[in-house]
Amino acid sequence: GAGGPSELNTIGSDVQDGFVPHYDCSCFEWCPRCSVEFDLEVNYNSNNPNAIAQQADEENVLAPWTVTSKDLISRNNSTTSGDHIVQPAHFLSVDEEQEAQDEGIAIVKLGPGQKLKLRAIARMGISKEHSKWCPVAVATYRLWPDIQINHEQMSSLLTMEQKQTLVDACPDRILELDEVTGHVQPVDNAWDIATYTEDLHYAQLALKKRPEDPDFVRIVPRQDRFVFTVESSGAMDAHDIVLSALKVLKKRLTDLAVELDNLKGS
């Protein structure tokens, strides 16, 4: 993500490839390679589109005017990724834009006679430098549950009532009973909802003739597949966050491979 003096404003992820993070840049504070410069100069009386109408309406003459990210003017006419003006990301999605009451991200409210002039620098950075550059609210992962059902053992030892008892024992409801075939099978989204299966384990022990008998249902965490969950803070789309993270990881692995080759050569 990109952050600057105003933490409300971010630059869209579609231009991130045109900039380098500040810690990788050769400049001291900022430069066009790692930063975008914006100007903001607004006057309530001259820039407010509703000022004339408000002056005619004595009741609303003191109504505040909201200055938004739409009022920021980019001083960067191009980036290293192509000739285009970089603008703030006013909204994360079309739905958010349609539901918003303002034209962009609100920065400040001005009253009659007030004006504001500033220059803002949005700099490319990462959360290791400062949390303002972190686009992630929550990131978690868990192992993919491999649900294995012993149909032969279940068909030969359990009645329909016992099978239903086994299905009902799991609080996550990851199993279902086909009343036509009599088979117990995982539900379609079992991989997503399977989190607590200890009750299922104890229910199986109660239905077994001997504790050492094979389980009717085994849930084995796979070591080569994961359920990865990313929740965005709103600065970037979750899909873009994952892709950007994979790009960074790939680059670091490539750099590591190059350094290893250099060590071998020396």
FISENU-792139 format. One record per residue: residue in one letter; x, y, z of N, C-alpha, C in turn. Coordinates in steps of 0.2 Angstrom, whole numbers, padded with zeros to 4 digits, always signed. Example, Ala and Ser with C-alpha at 12.3 -4.5 7.8 and 13.67 -1.06 7.14 Angstrom:
2
a+0066-0028+0039+0062-0022+0039+0066-0016+0039s+0064-0011+0035+0068-0005+0036+0064+0000+0039
REM end
This chain:
266
g+0004-0006+0000+0000+0000+0000+0004+0006+0000a+0001+0012+0000+0005+0018+0000+0002+0023+0005g+0006+0026+0009+0004+0030+0014+0007+0037+0014g+0004+0042+0017+0007+0049+0017+0005+0053+0023p+0005+0059+0023+0003+0063+0028-0005+0062+0030s-0009+0061+0025-0016+0059+0027-0017+0051+0026e-0018+0048+0032-0018+0041+0032-0025+0038+0029l-0029+0043+0027-0036+0041+0024-0035+0039+0016n-0029+0042+0013-0029+0041+0006-0024+0036+0004t-0025+0032-0001-0021+0027-0003-0021+0027-0010i-0016+0024-0013-0015+0023-0021-0017+0016-0023g-0021+0016-0028-0023+0010-0030-0018+0005-0032s-0019-0002-0031-0014-0007-0031-0012-0008-0039d-0016-0005-0044-0015-0006-0051-0008-0003-0053v-0006+0002-0049+0000+0006-0051+0006+0004-0046q+0005-0001-0042+0011-0003-0037+0017-0005-0040d+0016-0009-0046+0022-0011-0050+0026-0006-0053g+0023+0000-0053+0027+0006-0056+0032+0009-0051f+0031+0007-0044+0035+0010-0039+0039+0005-0035v+0045+0008-0032+0049+0003-0028+0047+0005-0020p+0047+0001-0016+0047+0003-0009+0052+0007-0007h+0051+0012-0002+0056+0017+0000+0062+0014+0003y+0062+0008+0006+0068+0005+0009+0072+0002+0003d+0070+0001-0003+0074-0001-0008+0076+0005-0013c+0073+0011-0011+0075+0016-0015+0082+0020-0013s+0085+0023-0018+0091+0026-0016+0091+0033-0014c+0084+0036-0013+0083+0043-0011+0084+0043-0003f+0084+0049-0001+0084+0050+0007+0077+0050+0010e+0073+0054+0007+0066+0055+0010+0061+0053+0005w+0061+0055-0001+0056+0053-0006+0058+0055-0013c+0056+0052-0018+0057+0054-0025+0052+0050-0030p+0051+0052-0036+0046+0049-0040+0046+0042-0041r+0052+0039-0039+0053+0031-0040+0049+0028-0034c+0048+0031-0029+0045+0028-0023+0039+0032-0020s+0038+0037-0023+0032+0042-0020+0028+0045-0025v+0023+0048-0023+0018+0052-0027+0017+0058-0023e+0017+0064-0027+0016+0070-0024+0009+0073-0026f+0005+0076-0021-0001+0078-0022-0002+0085-0019d-0005+0090-0023-0007+0096-0020-0014+0097-0019l-0016+0101-0013-0023+0102-0012-0023+0109-0010e-0027+0113-0014-0029+0120-0012-0036+0121-0014v-0040+0122-0008-0047+0123-0009-0049+0129-0005n-0055+0132-0007-0058+0138-0004-0065+0137-0003y-0068+0138+0003-0075+0136+0003-0079+0140-0001n-0078+0147-0002-0082+0152-0005-0081+0151-0013s-0075+0149-0015-0074+0149-0023-0074+0142-0026n-0072+0137-0022-0072+0130-0024-0078+0125-0022n-0082+0127-0017-0088+0123-0015-0093+0124-0020p-0095+0119-0024-0100+0119-0029-0107+0121-0027n-0108+0120-0020-0115+0122-0017-0115+0129-0014a-0109+0133-0014-0108+0139-0011-0114+0144-0013i-0115+0145-0019-0119+0150-0022-0126+0148-0020a-0128+0141-0020-0135+0139-0018-0136+0140-0011q-0130+0139-0007-0131+0140+0001-0132+0147+0002q-0128+0152-0001-0129+0159+0000-0136+0161-0001a-0139+0158-0006-0146+0160-0007-0151+0157-0002d-0149+0152+0001-0153+0149+0006-0150+0151+0013e-0153+0155+0017-0151+0158+0023-0150+0152+0028e-0154+0147+0028-0154+0142+0033-0148+0138+0032n-0146+0137+0026-0140+0132+0025-0134+0136+0024v-0133+0143+0025-0128+0147+0023-0121+0144+0027l-0122+0141+0033-0117+0139+0037-0115+0131+0036a-0119+0128+0031-0118+0121+0030-0110+0120+0028p-0107+0115+0032-0100+0113+0030-0099+0110+0023w-0093+0111+0021-0092+0108+0014-0086+0102+0016t-0087+0096+0013-0082+0091+0014-0077+0091+0009v-0071+0092+0010-0065+0091+0006-0063+0084+0005t-0063+0081+0000-0062+0073-0001-0055+0072-0005s-0054+0066-0006-0048+0064-0010-0049+0066-0017k-0055+0067-0020-0056+0070-0026-0053+0077-0028d-0052+0080-0022-0049+0087-0023-0041+0087-0023l-0038+0081-0022-0031+0081-0023-0029+0081-0030i-0024+0084-0032-0021+0085-0038-0014+0082-0039s-0013+0077-0043-0007+0073-0043-0002+0078-0047r+0004+0078-0044+0010+0081-0048+0014+0076-0051n+0013+0070-0051+0016+0065-0055+0013+0063-0061n+0016+0066-0067+0013+0065-0073+0013+0058-0076s+0018+0054-0074+0019+0048-0076+0023+0043-0071t+0023+0037-0072+0027+0032-0068+0031+0028-0072t+0035+0024-0069+0040+0020-0072+0036+0014-0076s+0030+0013-0074+0026+0008-0078+0022+0010-0084g+0022+0017-0085+0019+0020-0091+0017+0027-0090d+0015+0030-0095+0013+0037-0095+0006+0038-0093h+0005+0039-0086-0002+0040-0084-0002+0044-0077i-0007+0048-0076-0007+0051-0069-0009+0047-0064v-0006+0047-0058-0007+0042-0053-0012+0046-0048q-0018+0043-0047-0023+0046-0043-0024+0042-0036p-0027+0045-0031-0029+0041-0025-0034+0036-0027a-0035+0031-0023-0040+0026-0024-0046+0028-0020h-0051+0032-0023-0056+0035-0019-0061+0030-0016f-0062+0024-0019-0066+0019-0016-0063+0012-0018l-0064+0007-0014-0062+0000-0015-0065-0003-0020s-0072-0002-0021-0076-0006-0025-0082-0001-0028v-0085-0003-0033-0091+0000-0036-0096+0001-0031d-0098-0005-0027-0103-0005-0022-0102+0001-0017e-0095+0001-0014-0093+0006-0009-0095+0013-0012e-0093+0014-0018-0094+0021-0021-0101+0023-0022q-0106+0018-0023-0113+0019-0024-0116+0020-0017e-0113+0017-0012-0116+0018-0005-0113+0024-0002a-0108+0027-0004-0104+0033-0001-0109+0039-0001q-0108+0043+0004-0112+0050+0004-0107+0055+0001d-0101+0054+0001-0096+0059-0002-0093+0057-0009e-0090+0061-0013-0087+0060-0019-0081+0056-0018g-0078+0056-0013-0071+0052-0012-0070+0051-0004i-0064+0050-0002-0063+0049+0005-0063+0056+0008a-0066+0056+0014-0067+0063+0017-0060+0065+0020i-0058+0071+0019-0051+0073+0022-0053+0078+0028v-0057+0083+0026-0058+0088+0031-0065+0092+0029k-0068+0095+0034-0074+0099+0033-0072+0107+0034l-0074+0111+0029-0073+0118+0029-0080+0122+0030g-0079+0127+0033-0085+0132+0034-0084+0138+0029p-0089+0142+0029-0088+0149+0025-0082+0153+0027g-0078+0155+0022-0073+0159+0023-0066+0155+0025q-0067+0149+0025-0061+0145+0027-0058+0142+0020k-0051+0141+0020-0048+0138+0015-0042+0134+0017l-0040+0129+0013-0034+0125+0015-0030+0124+0009k-0023+0124+0011-0018+0123+0006-0013+0118+0009l-0011+0113+0005-0006+0108+0008-0003+0104+0002r+0003+0101+0003+0006+0097-0001+0007+0090+0002a+0005+0085-0001+0005+0078+0003+0010+0073-0001i+0013+0069+0002+0018+0064-0001+0015+0057+0001a+0013+0053-0004+0011+0046-0003+0017+0042-0005r+0020+0039+0000+0026+0035-0001+0025+0027-0001m+0028+0024-0005+0027+0017-0005+0031+0014+0001g+0028+0009+0005+0031+0007+0010+0028+0000+0012i+0031-0003+0018+0028-0009+0020+0027-0009+0028s+0023-0013+0030+0021-0013+0037+0027-0014+0042k+0033-0017+0040+0039-0018+0044+0041-0011+0046e+0040-0006+0042+0043+0001+0043+0038+0004+0048h+0031+0003+0046+0026+0007+0050+0019+0003+0048s+0015+0003+0054+0009-0001+0053+0004+0003+0048k+0005+0009+0047+0001+0012+0042+0001+0010+0035w+0006+0006+0033+0007+0003+0027+0004-0004+0027c+0001-0007+0032-0001-0014+0032-0008-0014+0030p-0010-0017+0024-0016-0018+0021-0020-0023+0024v-0017-0027+0028-0020-0033+0031-0023-0032+0038a-0029-0034+0039-0032-0034+0046-0031-0041+0050v-0032-0046+0046-0031-0053+0049-0029-0058+0043a-0024-0062+0045-0021-0067+0040-0020-0073+0044t-0024-0078+0043-0023-0085+0046-0023-0091+0041y-0020-0096+0044-0021-0102+0040-0022-0108+0044r-0024-0114+0041-0025-0120+0045-0024-0126+0040l-0023-0131+0042-0021-0137+0038-0028-0140+0035w-0028-0142+0028-0034-0144+0025-0036-0151+0028p-0042-0152+0030-0044-0158+0033-0046-0163+0028d-0043-0169+0028-0044-0174+0024-0049-0179+0027i-0055-0179+0025-0060-0183+0029-0061-0190+0026q-0059-0195+0029-0059-0202+0027-0064-0206+0030i-0069-0209+0026-0074-0213+0029-0073-0220+0027n-0073-0225+0033-0073-0232+0032-0080-0235+0031h-0082-0235+0024-0089-0237+0023-0090-0244+0024e-0085-0248+0023-0085-0256+0024-0087-0257+0032q-0083-0254+0036-0083-0255+0043-0090-0252+0046m-0092-0246+0043-0098-0243+0045-0104-0247+0043s-0104-0250+0037-0110-0254+0034-0111-0260+0038s-0105-0263+0040-0106-0270+0043-0107-0269+0051l-0106-0264+0054-0107-0263+0061-0112-0258+0064l-0114-0254+0060-0118-0248+0062-0125-0249+0059t-0130-0247+0063-0137-0247+0060-0138-0240+0058m-0144-0238+0055-0145-0232+0052-0146-0227+0058e-0149-0229+0064-0149-0225+0069-0142-0223+0072q-0138-0228+0072-0131-0226+0075-0127-0222+0070k-0128-0223+0064-0125-0218+0059-0128-0211+0060q-0134-0210+0061-0137-0204+0062-0134-0201+0068t-0133-0205+0073-0130-0203+0080-0123-0200+0078l-0119-0204+0074-0112-0201+0072-0113-0195+0069v-0117-0194+0064-0118-0188+0060-0120-0182+0065d-0124-0183+0070-0126-0178+0074-0121-0176+0080a-0116-0181+0081-0111-0180+0086-0107-0174+0085c-0105-0173+0078-0101-0167+0076-0104-0160+0076p-0102-0156+0081-0105-0149+0081-0104-0145+0075d-0099-0147+0071-0098-0143+0065-0102-0145+0059r-0106-0151+0060-0110-0154+0055-0106-0155+0048i-0101-0159+0049-0097-0160+0043-0099-0166+0039l-0104-0170+0042-0106-0176+0039-0114-0176+0038e-0116-0180+0033-0123-0181+0031-0124-0188+0030l-0130-0190+0031-0132-0197+0030-0137-0197+0024d-0135-0201+0019-0140-0203+0013-0145-0208+0015e-0151-0206+0016-0156-0211+0019-0158-0216+0013v-0156-0215+0007-0158-0220+0002-0152-0225+0002t-0146-0223+0001-0140-0228+0001-0138-0230+0008g-0139-0226+0013-0137-0228+0020-0130-0226+0021h-0127-0222+0016-0120-0220+0016-0119-0214+0020v-0114-0213+0024-0112-0207+0028-0106-0204+0023q-0107-0197+0022-0102-0194+0017-0101-0187+0020p-0096-0184+0018-0095-0177+0020-0099-0172+0016v-0101-0167+0019-0105-0161+0016-0100-0158+0011d-0103-0154+0007-0100-0151+0001-0094-0146+0004n-0096-0142+0009-0091-0137+0012-0088-0140+0018a-0087-0146+0019-0084-0149+0025-0077-0147+0027w-0073-0146+0021-0066-0143+0022-0066-0136+0025d-0072-0132+0024-0072-0125+0027-0074-0125+0034i-0079-0130+0036-0082-0129+0043-0079-0134+0048a-0075-0138+0045-0072-0143+0050-0066-0140+0055t-0068-0139+0061-0063-0136+0065-0063-0140+0072y-0069-0142+0074-0069-0146+0081-0072-0153+0080t-0068-0158+0080-0070-0165+0079-0069-0169+0085e-0068-0167+0091-0066-0171+0096-0073-0175+0098d-0079-0171+0098-0085-0175+0100-0086-0181+0095l-0084-0180+0089-0085-0185+0084-0080-0191+0086h-0075-0190+0089-0070-0195+0091-0073-0199+0097y-0076-0195+0102-0079-0199+0107-0085-0203+0105a-0089-0200+0101-0095-0204+0098-0093-0210+0095q-0087-0210+0091-0085-0217+0088-0083-0222+0093l-0080-0219+0099-0077-0224+0104-0083-0228+0107a-0089-0224+0108-0095-0227+0111-0098-0232+0106l-0097-0231+0100-0100-0236+0095-0096-0242+0093k-0090-0241+0095-0085-0247+0093-0086-0253+0098k-0085-0259+0095-0085-0265+0100-0079-0265+0104r-0073-0263+0101-0067-0263+0105-0064-0256+0103p-0060-0253+0108-0057-0247+0107-0052-0247+0101e-0049-0253+0100-0043-0253+0095-0046-0254+0088d-0052-0255+0087-0055-0256+0081-0054-0250+0077p-0054-0251+0070-0053-0245+0066-0058-0239+0067d-0057-0233+0066-0062-0228+0066-0066-0228+0060f-0073-0226+0062-0077-0226+0056-0076-0220+0052v-0074-0214+0055-0072-0208+0051-0065-0206+0054r-0061-0204+0050-0054-0201+0051-0053-0195+0048i-0051-0190+0052-0050-0183+0049-0043-0182+0050v-0039-0182+0045-0032-0181+0045-0030-0174+0042p-0026-0170+0046-0024-0164+0043-0018-0165+0037r-0020-0162+0031-0015-0163+0026-0009-0158+0027q-0003-0161+0025+0003-0157+0026+0005-0153+0020d+0001-0154+0014+0003-0151+0008-0003-0146+0005r-0008-0145+0010-0013-0141+0007-0016-0137+0013f-0018-0130+0012-0019-0126+0018-0026-0122+0016v-0029-0120+0021-0035-0115+0020-0032-0109+0023f-0031-0104+0018-0028-0098+0020-0033-0092+0020t-0034-0088+0025-0039-0083+0026-0036-0076+0026v-0037-0072+0022-0035-0065+0022-0041-0060+0023e-0040-0056+0028-0045-0050+0028-0042-0044+0027s-0044-0040+0023-0041-0033+0021-0044-0028+0026s-0039-0023+0027-0041-0017+0031-0045-0012+0026g-0045-0013+0020-0049-0009+0015-0044-0005+0011a-0038-0005+0012-0033-0001+0008-0032-0005+0001m-0032-0012+0001-0032-0016-0005-0037-0021-0005d-0038-0024-0011-0043-0030-0011-0039-0036-0009a-0042-0040-0005-0039-0046-0002-0035-0050-0008h-0038-0051-0013-0035-0055-0019-0029-0051-0021d-0029-0045-0022-0023-0041-0024-0017-0042-0018i-0019-0042-0012-0014-0043-0006-0011-0050-0007v-0014-0055-0008-0011-0062-0009-0007-0062-0015l-0009-0059-0021-0004-0059-0027+0002-0055-0026s+0001-0049-0022+0007-0045-0021+0012-0048-0016a+0009-0052-0011+0013-0055-0007+0017-0061-0010l+0014-0064-0015+0017-0070-0018+0023-0067-0023k+0022-0061-0026+0027-0058-0030+0033-0056-0026v+0032-0054-0020+0037-0052-0015+0041-0058-0013l+0037-0064-0012+0041-0070-0010+0045-0073-0015k+0042-0073-0021+0045-0075-0027+0052-0071-0028k+0051-0065-0028+0057-0060-0029+0063-0062-0024r+0061-0063-0017+0066-0064-0012+0069-0071-0013l+0065-0076-0015+0068-0083-0017+0073-0082-0023t+0071-0078-0028+0075-0078-0033+0082-0074-0031d+0081-0069-0027+0087-0065-0025+0092-0070-0021l+0089-0074-0017+0092-0079-0013+0096-0084-0017a+0093-0086-0022+0096-0091-0027+0102-0088-0030v+0101-0082-0032+0107-0078-0036+0113-0078-0031e+0111-0076-0025+0117-0075-0020+0120-0082-0018l+0116-0087-0018+0119-0094-0017+0124-0096-0023d+0121-0094-0029+0125-0096-0035+0132-0092-0035n+0131-0085-0032+0138-0081-0032+0142-0084-0027l+0140-0087-0021+0144-0090-0016+0148-0096-0019k+0144-0100-0023+0147-0106-0026+0152-0104-0031g+0151-0099-0035+0156-0097-0040+0162-0094-0037s+0162-0091-0031+0167-0088-0027+0171-0094-0024
REM end
